[in-house]
Amino acid sequence: MDKSRKPYQLVSLEWKKEPTVFKVNNAEIGGDNFNLIAGPCAVENEEQIHTIASYLSKKGIKILRGGAYKPRTSPYSFQGLKEEGLIYLKNAAIANQMSVITEVMDTNLVDKVYEYTDIFQVGTRNMQNFQLLKALSKTNKPIMLKRGWSSTIEEWLLAAEYLLLGGNPNVILCERGIRTFETATRNTLDLNAVALAKTLSHLPVMVDPSQGTGLRELVEPMSLAAVAAGADGLMIEIHNQPTEALSDGRQSLYFDQLDVLMSKVEILCNTIGKQVDYRKKENEKIFEK
């Protein structure tokens, strides 16, 4: 056995030299593109998700996030609206000409979530749920693979290897913070992982600074740091009433905070040669036929 070869192959730059780039409706992910995915932690009701989607669409954001099945540490916490939430999420996306990303938690939910989403999200708790990874690898929709909160970078890339080996090349790596001894923040956002992953893999790498910090006042500085570290996009939690949110309100941005963040990200992207993908061009067709 060649000990110089990495245990992951298909995701490595040794296998594929050029960055992986793919489209999700009108959003192009990877390469020189910079994407901004935004939405609430959880879909709470129809009015809430339509209000947020309408605002985001007007800002040119093309991908709407929202949880319908919520893996919560406490069994007493809000667990999501399940299929009802998926329906609200998809309808809000269609009404505002956006794509959907939402989490799938179990193999028996893959077909159900497939009906409503454009991108599957694998959450931190399921990064090494290998049966789920194998099931998703057989689908034809992109997958965002969040790093496990106690996983090494090698374990993260090996989890992605399951997806590519099963036949799905359109994978996004997402750094969302890891668990350390520090308790001042919800997690420790590991921006080393972003820069390192870009030297090891051809897959696009995004960052979730909302989950990574747990504090809305840290989302902007960590977002800008992620751009500087080489991230290909951000996944941001936003809510029309963060103080009333049923989950993760403390880390959710207010609308005006996202306005400021988007402007600063665009300036930084222009400086380092990234093309922001959240500014709509005049007469742009949102969905390809």
C-alpha positions, 0 to 999 in steps of 0.5 A, spaced: 500 500 500 502 506 498 502 510 504 503 517 501 496 516 498 491 519 502 485 515 504 480 519 501 481 519 493 475 521 489 475 528 493 482 529 493 486 534 488 490 528 486 484 525 483 481 532 480 485 538 479 480 543 477 475 545 482 468 542 482 463 547 479 455 545 479 449 549 478 443 549 482 437 552 478 440 559 477 446 559 482 453 556 480 457 553 486 464 553 486 470 555 482 470 563 482 463 563 485 461 566 492 454 564 494 450 566 500 445 561 503 440 564 508 433 563 512 431 561 519 433 555 523 426 552 522 420 553 519 415 555 524 409 557 520 407 559 513 407 567 514 414 566 517 417 563 511 414 567 506 416 573 509 423 571 510 423 568 503 420 575 500 426 579 503 431 574 501 429 574 494 429 582 493 436 582 496 438 577 490 439 571 494 438 565 490 438 559 496 433 559 501 435 554 508 430 552 513 429 546 517 423 542 517 426 536 521 430 538 527 435 534 531 435 537 537 439 536 543 433 536 548 427 532 547 423 538 549 425 543 544 421 544 538 422 538 533 420 542 526 413 541 522 416 535 518 412 535 512 408 541 513 414 545 514 417 542 507 410 544 504 411 551 507 418 552 505 417 549 498 411 554 496 415 560 499 421 558 495 417 557 488 413 564 490 420 568 490 424 564 485 429 561 490 432 554 491 431 550 497 436 547 502 434 543 508 436 537 512 435 530 511 436 526 518 434 519 516 434 514 510 427 513 511 426 520 509 430 521 503 424 520 498 420 525 502 425 530 502 427 529 495 420 532 493 421 538 496 429 540 496 434 542 491 440 541 495 440 535 501 443 538 507 447 533 512 447 535 519 453 535 524 450 529 527 449 525 521 456 526 518 458 519 519 451 516 518 454 512 513 447 508 511 444 515 510 450 517 506 450 511 501 442 513 500 444 520 498 449 518 494 444 515 489 440 521 488 441 526 483 441 532 487 447 536 490 449 535 498 451 539 503 455 535 508 456 539 514 463 537 518 461 533 525 462 537 531 468 532 534 470 530 527 477 531 524 478 534 517 480 527 514 474 524 517 470 529 514 473 528 507 472 521 508 465 522 509 464 526 502 468 520 499 462 515 501 458 520 497 462 521 491 464 513 491 456 512 490 455 516 484 454 523 486 459 528 485 456 535 487 458 535 494 459 541 498 463 541 504 461 546 510 465 548 516 460 549 522 464 549 528 467 544 532 466 542 540 472 545 544 473 546 551 471 554 550 464 555 553 463 563 551 461 561 544 456 555 542 462 552 538 469 554 535 469 556 528 475 552 525 477 557 519 483 553 519 479 547 516 477 552 510 483 553 508 486 546 509 480 543 505 481 547 499 488 545 499 486 537 499 480 537 495 476 540 489 470 540 492 467 547 494 467 549 501 462 553 505 462 556 512 456 556 517 458 562 522 451 562 525 452 555 528 459 556 528 459 561 534 451 561 536 452 569 537 449 574 532 454 579 533 460 574 531 456 572 525 459 578 521 466 578 523 467 570 522 463 571 515 468 576 513 474 571 516 471 565 512 471 569 505 478 571 507 480 564 508 478 562 501 470 559 503 466 559 497 460 561 500 456 562 507 450 559 510 447 564 514 441 564 519 436 570 519 429 571 522 424 576 521 423 576 529 429 573 532 427 574 539 421 570 538 424 564 534 422 557 536 430 555 535 437 558 535 434 566 535 440 568 539 444 566 533 439 569 527 441 576 524 436 581 523 434 583 516 438 590 517 444 586 519 444 581 513 444 588 509 450 590 512 454 583 511 452 582 504 455 589 502 461 588 506 462 581 503 461 583 496 467 588 497 471 583 500 470 578 494 471 583 489 478 584 492 480 577 492 477 575 485 471 572 487 464 573 484 458 574 488 452 570 486 447 573 490 446 579 485 441 578 480 442 581 473 437 584 470 432 580 466 435 574 469 431 567 468 431 564 475 430 557 473 432 553 467 427 550 463 
